[in-house]
Amino acid sequence: MTNKIIRTSEAPSPVGPYNQAIAASGQMVFVAGQIAIDPQNGSVLTNADVAQQTELVMANLAAILKAAGATFQNVVKTTVFLADMTDFAAMNAVYAKYFDEATAPARACVEVSRLPKDVLVEIDCIAVI
């Protein structure tokens, strides 16, 4: 994979661990949205806070990326869906542990009225290998 970080002062600077854009070449991997489901027993962490749920979501993404021959370094775009935007800081603190701010993927984050299984966060991603 080759990628190039795109930054311009003529658009707003990122407000978190992401970049304005990434130019990438290679085979694309589209990872479906992941929620806080334990892959060992299929239980949903509905009683966990957004930070705990985000940790499991990131672990699930990592497992899928690994199966595809990729890592978080290959991710060029993520979309974060939150049930409540007031959870942004807590989610972002966990998310930042997985992406170096200088090379982080482009990202969108939106609040939605409801997520599957009534979880607090869902994240999908696109990787290039």
C-alpha positions in Angstrom: 0.0 0.0 0.0 1.1 3.5 -0.7 -0.7 6.5 0.9 -0.2 10.2 1.1 -1.6 12.4 3.8 -3.5 15.4 2.3 -3.6 18.6 4.4 -4.5 22.1 3.5 -4.7 25.3 5.5 -7.7 26.3 3.3 -9.9 23.8 5.1 -10.4 23.3 8.9 -7.8 21.4 10.7 -8.8 18.0 12.2 -10.3 18.1 15.7 -9.1 14.7 16.6 -6.9 11.8 15.6 -7.7 11.9 11.8 -6.6 13.7 8.7 -8.4 15.8 6.1 -7.9 13.2 3.4 -5.7 10.2 2.4 -4.7 9.3 -1.2 -4.1 5.6 -1.3 -3.4 2.9 -3.9 -3.7 -0.9 -3.6 -6.4 -3.4 -2.9 -9.3 -2.0 -0.9 -10.9 -3.7 2.1 -14.3 -2.5 3.2 -15.0 -3.5 6.8 -18.6 -3.6 7.8 -19.7 -1.6 10.8 -18.8 -3.2 14.1 -20.6 -2.9 17.4 -19.7 -4.2 20.9 -20.4 -7.9 20.4 -18.1 -10.4 22.1 -17.0 -12.8 19.3 -16.4 -15.6 21.9 -20.0 -15.8 23.2 -22.1 -13.4 21.0 -23.1 -11.3 24.0 -23.7 -7.6 23.4 -22.1 -5.2 25.9 -25.2 -3.1 26.3 -24.5 -2.3 30.0 -21.0 -1.1 29.3 -20.1 2.6 28.8 -19.0 4.0 25.5 -15.3 3.7 26.2 -15.7 -0.1 27.0 -17.8 -0.5 23.9 -15.3 1.3 21.8 -12.5 -0.9 23.0 -14.4 -4.0 21.9 -15.4 -2.4 18.6 -11.7 -1.6 17.9 -10.7 -5.2 18.8 -13.3 -6.6 16.4 -12.1 -4.2 13.7 -8.5 -5.3 14.4 -9.5 -9.0 14.0 -11.2 -8.4 10.7 -8.3 -6.3 9.4 -5.9 -9.1 10.4 -8.0 -11.7 8.6 -7.7 -9.5 5.5 -3.9 -9.1 5.9 -4.2 -5.5 7.2 -3.6 -3.5 10.3 -4.9 -0.2 11.6 -1.9 1.4 9.6 -3.7 0.3 6.4 -7.0 2.1 7.3 -7.6 5.2 5.2 -11.2 6.0 6.2 -13.5 5.4 9.2 -17.0 6.3 10.0 -18.1 6.5 13.7 -21.8 6.4 14.6 -22.7 7.5 18.1 -26.0 7.2 19.8 -25.2 10.3 21.8 -22.7 12.9 20.6 -21.9 13.8 24.3 -20.0 10.4 24.2 -17.6 11.8 21.6 -14.7 12.6 24.0 -14.8 9.2 25.6 -15.0 7.4 22.3 -12.3 9.6 20.8 -9.9 8.9 23.7 -10.1 5.1 23.0 -10.0 5.6 19.2 -6.8 7.7 19.5 -5.0 4.8 21.1 -5.3 2.9 17.7 -4.3 5.7 15.3 -1.3 8.0 15.4 -2.6 11.5 14.9 0.0 12.3 12.2 -1.0 9.4 10.0 -4.6 8.7 11.1 -7.2 8.0 8.5 -9.9 10.4 7.3 -13.0 10.2 9.6 -16.6 11.1 9.8 -18.5 11.0 13.1 -22.2 11.3 13.3 -25.0 11.0 16.0 -27.8 8.6 15.0 -31.1 8.1 16.6 -30.5 4.4 17.3 -27.9 1.7 16.7 -28.3 -2.1 16.4 -28.8 -3.9 19.7 -29.1 -0.4 21.4 -25.3 -0.1 21.6 -23.7 3.3 22.0 -21.1 3.2 19.2 -20.6 1.6 15.8 -17.5 2.0 13.6 -16.7 0.9 10.1 -13.6 1.4 8.0 -11.9 1.2 4.7 -8.3 -0.2 4.4 -5.9 -0.4 1.5 -3.4 -3.2 1.3 
